[in-house]
Every structure is written in C-alpha cells, then in structure tokens.
Amino acid sequence: MFKEKLIILVTGLLLFFSCTAFAGENELFPASEFKVGYQGMYMYYDEPDVMHEKGVLNGGFGSWTGYFTEYNIMTSAELEGVLGSMRYDGQYSDGTKLKCDTDDYFISGRALVGMGFDYGKTGVTPYIGIGMRHWYDKIKATGGYERYINQYYMPIGVNVITHMDDGWSIGGTLEGDLLLTGNVKSKLSQVGSSYEDANNDQKFASGRGMRISAFIERDFDGYALGLEPYFRYWNFDKSKTDNVRYGGSNADVVEPKNRFYMSGVRLYVKF
C-alpha cells in the first residue's frame, strides 16, 4: 500500500506540472528533451562469504525531460533495460563449490521532479523522485533456480550542465538512493519437489545506494550526440525471513546481505 501511494503521488505531480506547462526560452532548461541510445553495463553482485556474479550486460535506454513555468520546474521520466549472461561463483547448500553461467536481465524506471537554477552558462537542478529496479537471475546448473528481485526506492540528487563554446556541453549527476520496499522471490521449487518457493520482503531503509555520472555532448542542427560513463552502488541488509519447506523439512530462508557494483557507458542521441 505504501509504494502504491508514492506512485500515485509522483504521477499526480507529473500530471499537474504537465497541465500547467508552457514553453520556455532558456537553453539550459528546455521545455521538452528526449534521449535515446545504447547502454552497456558491467555488473558485479556480491553476497559476502556466499557467492558472487559478474558479467557484461547490453541494452538501451530512453528518457524525457521538461522544464516548465517561470520557476523552471523540472519533470523527467526514464526507462532502461540490459540483458546478457554472467558468471556465477558460489557453492551448494552442502558446501560443494559451484561455478556456472547465468541468464540475466535488468530493468529500471524512474520519475523525477525538481527545479532548475540558472548560473549563466551553467544550470543546476536538484531533484527527488521514485524509482523501480527489477533483476531477473537464472542459475544455469543442476540444482539451479530463478530469482526475481523487485525494489522501489527514492532518488535524491542534482544534475549539472554547462554550455561551452562551439556547441559542446559537459555535466553530470550525483545522487543518493533510499530503499522504500522490496521483495526477492526465489523459485526453489525448481530444485526439486521437496522444496518450496521463498518470498523474502525487504524493509524500508534496509537498502542504500548512490550513482554518479558525467557526460559530454556535441550539439548539431536539431540534435546532439552524447557520451555518458557512470557508476552505481547498492548495499542491502539481510531481508525478513520466510518459513518454507526446504529439502523435506521446514526452514527459515533469508536473502543475505548483498552489494551491487554497476559501471558502464551510454551513447545517445538527444533531440
């Protein structure tokens, strides 16, 4: 119920600002701006002393940003998706070592509101919003199973852009993230008939993250080309327990403490 209320609130704010909008003339704060392009990501997922996965995922992203009213109110929406295979390095429940490949895809979406401040050739936009991240992970080995991770979080950050000479622009983003709620579903029933699926909930504020990125753009007639390297980090505490049938008896199953390291690059067209 909590996350549904947050989604309704942010959606209402977006609709309100869109309905009261009018086009501005400030080049730092355009009334409507689209980005679409390629995204490559190296992801390292770690459960300390248990297992880790690492590999390169590829995909794309799209975003829209608009600034409205004389106060440069900003609204933005973004969706990204990458997929591929990673390398699993861990162990079975009896301690036997396991190394294998995995199938993975990662989807993330976010909606933001903020306000732009004009400092000559530099624009600074603090923002807040709501985000969603979904990770599908399938361990491709005997005894392997699928996991579905869904998490909602609150991003708070700042965007900066500076227009330079000859059509070049540079800038970046610095952001902190707070987990609102999450759920990890492990399809343990795929291991065998004596196992039951586990659903582990994650508590509010039991996850924290950050992201940092920088970009450089070259403006042409009616569009721009951009390059944006980035780094993201997440740290999640141990989840709530779920009591399930596990190998013929009842057991408490938890999602262990874990960390994400995600770095990559975006190549995009802006228009």
C-alpha positions in Angstrom: 0.0 0.0 0.0 2.9 2.4 0.8 4.5 2.1 -2.6 1.2 2.4 -4.4 0.5 5.7 -2.6 4.0 7.0 -3.5 3.5 6.1 -7.2 0.1 7.9 -7.2 1.6 11.0 -5.6 4.5 11.3 -8.0 2.2 10.6 -11.0 -0.1 13.3 -9.8 2.7 15.8 -9.6 3.9 15.0 -13.1 0.3 15.5 -14.5 0.0 18.7 -12.5 3.2 20.2 -13.9 2.4 19.0 -17.4 -1.0 20.6 -17.4 0.4 24.0 -16.2 3.3 24.0 -18.5 4.3 26.5 -21.2 7.4 26.5 -23.4 10.5 28.3 -22.0 13.3 30.0 -23.9 16.2 29.1 -21.6 18.6 26.8 -23.5 19.8 25.4 -20.1 16.2 24.3 -19.3 14.4 23.1 -22.4 10.6 22.6 -22.4 10.9 19.2 -23.9 14.0 17.0 -24.4 14.3 13.3 -25.4 17.3 11.0 -25.1 17.6 7.5 -26.7 20.6 5.3 -27.1 22.8 2.3 -26.3 23.7 1.3 -22.7 26.5 -1.2 -21.7 26.8 -2.3 -18.1 29.4 -4.3 -16.1 27.7 -5.7 -13.0 29.3 -7.3 -10.0 26.9 -8.8 -7.5 28.3 -10.0 -4.2 26.9 -11.9 -1.2 29.9 -11.8 1.2 31.3 -15.2 2.0 28.5 -16.9 0.0 28.7 -16.2 -3.7 29.2 -13.5 -6.4 28.2 -13.0 -10.0 29.9 -10.7 -12.6 29.5 -10.0 -16.3 28.6 -7.6 -19.0 25.0 -6.7 -19.9 23.9 -4.8 -23.0 20.8 -2.9 -23.9 19.3 0.6 -24.3 17.5 3.4 -22.6 15.2 6.3 -23.3 14.3 9.4 -21.3 12.2 12.6 -21.4 12.8 15.8 -19.5 10.9 19.0 -19.5 11.2 22.4 -17.7 8.0 24.4 -17.1 6.8 27.8 -15.7 9.0 30.8 -14.8 10.4 28.8 -11.9 12.0 26.2 -14.2 10.1 23.3 -12.6 11.5 20.0 -14.0 9.8 16.7 -14.6 11.6 13.7 -16.0 10.9 10.0 -16.8 13.4 7.3 -17.8 13.4 3.6 -18.7 16.4 1.4 -19.2 17.0 -2.3 -19.9 20.0 -4.5 -20.3 20.4 -8.3 -20.6 23.0 -11.0 -21.1 24.9 -13.7 -19.2 27.1 -13.5 -16.1 29.4 -15.9 -14.3 28.3 -17.4 -11.0 30.9 -18.4 -8.4 29.5 -19.9 -5.3 28.5 -23.2 -3.6 25.7 -25.6 -3.0 24.0 -25.8 0.4 26.3 -28.7 1.4 29.4 -26.6 0.7 30.3 -28.1 -2.7 31.8 -25.4 -5.0 29.8 -24.3 -8.0 30.8 -22.2 -11.0 28.4 -21.8 -13.9 26.8 -19.3 -16.2 23.6 -17.4 -15.5 20.9 -15.7 -17.7 20.1 -12.2 -16.6 18.1 -9.1 -17.4 17.9 -5.8 -15.5 15.1 -3.2 -15.9 15.0 0.2 -14.2 12.5 3.0 -14.4 12.2 6.3 -12.6 10.1 9.5 -12.4 11.6 12.8 -11.1 10.6 16.3 -10.1 12.9 19.2 -9.4 13.8 22.8 -10.0 16.4 24.4 -12.2 18.7 27.2 -11.1 20.5 29.4 -13.7 24.1 30.4 -13.2 25.0 31.9 -16.5 26.2 29.1 -18.8 25.6 26.5 -16.0 22.3 25.0 -14.9 21.9 23.2 -11.6 18.8 21.1 -11.0 18.2 19.4 -7.6 15.6 16.7 -7.8 13.6 14.0 -5.9 11.5 11.1 -7.2 10.6 7.5 -7.2 12.4 4.6 -8.9 11.9 0.9 -9.6 14.6 -1.7 -10.3 13.9 -5.3 -11.4 16.6 -8.0 -11.7 15.9 -11.5 -13.2 18.6 -14.0 -12.5 18.7 -17.7 -13.5 21.4 -20.0 -12.3 22.1 -22.5 -15.2 23.3 -25.6 -13.3 22.0 -28.8 -11.7 20.0 -27.6 -8.7 19.9 -24.0 -10.1 16.8 -21.9 -10.0 15.3 -18.5 -10.9 15.2 -15.3 -8.8 13.0 -12.3 -9.3 14.1 -9.1 -7.4 11.7 -6.1 -7.3 12.7 -3.0 -5.4 11.3 0.6 -5.1 13.4 3.4 -4.0 13.6 7.2 -3.5 16.4 9.0 -5.5 17.6 12.4 -4.3 20.2 14.2 -6.3 21.4 17.0 -8.5 22.0 17.4 -12.3 24.5 19.9 -13.6 25.0 21.1 -17.2 27.4 23.7 -18.6 27.3 25.0 -22.2 30.7 25.7 -23.6 31.9 27.2 -26.9 31.5 25.6 -30.4 28.4 23.6 -29.4 29.9 21.5 -26.7 28.3 20.8 -23.3 29.5 19.0 -20.2 27.8 18.0 -17.0 26.9 15.2 -14.6 24.7 13.7 -11.9 25.3 13.0 -8.2 22.6 11.0 -6.4 21.8 9.1 -3.2 19.1 6.4 -3.1 17.0 5.1 -0.2 15.1 1.7 -0.5 11.4 2.1 0.1 10.4 -1.5 -0.2 11.5 -4.7 -1.9 10.8 -8.3 -2.5 13.0 -11.3 -3.6 11.2 -14.3 -4.9 13.4 -17.5 -5.2 11.8 -20.3 -7.2 13.4 -23.1 -5.0 10.7 -25.5 -6.2 12.8 -25.8 -9.4 15.5 -27.5 -7.3 13.2 -30.4 -6.5 9.7 -31.5 -5.4 10.7 -31.3 -1.7 11.4 -27.5 -2.0 9.0 -24.6 -1.8 9.4 -21.1 -3.3 10.6 -18.4 -0.9 9.4 -14.8 -0.8 11.6 -12.5 1.2 10.5 -8.9 1.9 13.0 -6.1 2.4 12.3 -3.4 5.0 12.1 0.3 4.5 15.6 1.9 4.6 17.3 -1.5 4.7 18.9 -0.6 1.3 21.0 2.4 0.3 22.6 3.3 -2.9 24.4 6.0 -4.9 25.1 6.9 -8.5 27.5 9.2 -10.2 27.8 10.0 -13.9 29.5 12.5 -16.2 28.6 13.4 -19.8 29.9 15.3 -22.8 27.7 16.4 -25.7 28.2 17.9 -29.1 25.3 19.9 -30.4 24.4 19.8 -34.1 21.5 21.3 -36.1 18.4 20.0 -34.2 20.0 17.2 -32.3 23.1 16.3 -30.1 25.3 13.3 -29.7 26.4 12.3 -26.2 28.7 10.0 -24.2 28.0 9.3 -20.5 30.1 7.0 -18.3 28.5 6.1 -15.0 28.9 4.2 -11.7 26.2 2.9 -9.3 26.4 1.2 -6.0 23.8 -0.5 -3.8 24.1 -2.1 -0.4 21.2 -4.2 1.0 20.9 -5.6 4.6 19.6 -9.1 5.3 15.9 -9.5 4.4 13.0 -10.7 6.5 12.7 -14.4 6.9 10.2 -16.7 5.1 9.4 -20.1 6.5 9.2 -22.7 3.7 9.6 -26.4 3.1 13.3 -27.0 2.3 14.5 -30.4 1.5 11.7 -32.3 3.2 11.6 -30.1 6.4 10.6 -26.6 7.4 13.4 -23.9 7.3 13.7 -20.2 7.6 15.1 -18.7 4.4 16.5 -15.2 4.1 18.0 -13.1 1.3 21.6 -12.5 2.6 23.2 -9.1 2.9 24.4 -8.2 -0.6 26.0 -5.5 -2.7 25.8 -4.3 -6.3 28.6 -2.6 -8.3 27.4 -1.3 -11.7 29.5 0.6 -14.1 29.1 1.3 -17.8 28.6 3.8 -20.6 25.8 5.3 -22.5 25.9 6.5 -26.1 22.9 8.5 -27.1 21.1 11.0 -29.4 19.3 13.9 -27.8 16.6 15.9 -29.6 
